[in-house]
Amino acid sequence: MSKPMTRAERRAYNQRRHAEQRQARAAERGPQGMADLWWERARKIARNRVEAGDEQVWADLALTLNNFCDRYSA
């Protein structure tokens, strides 16, 4: 018999499950769905890093997006 999950364990489990479901739905939409998912994750990471004191993270993301746009713009 397994012991019941703590509140924190249950929350982490639910977050993982939700993320897996979102990823599956995004994958069904193909590369555009996955790009949308990555964009959301990149913004979340940037917000979390700024809260932790990393002020450079938004500049790095902006540079990455700028490089992409330069590569593919007409």
Secondary structure, 3 states (H helix, E strand, C coil): CCCCCCHHHHHHHHHHHHHHHHHHHHHHCCHHHHHHHHHHHHHHHHHHHHHCCCCCHHHHHHHHHHHHHHHHCC
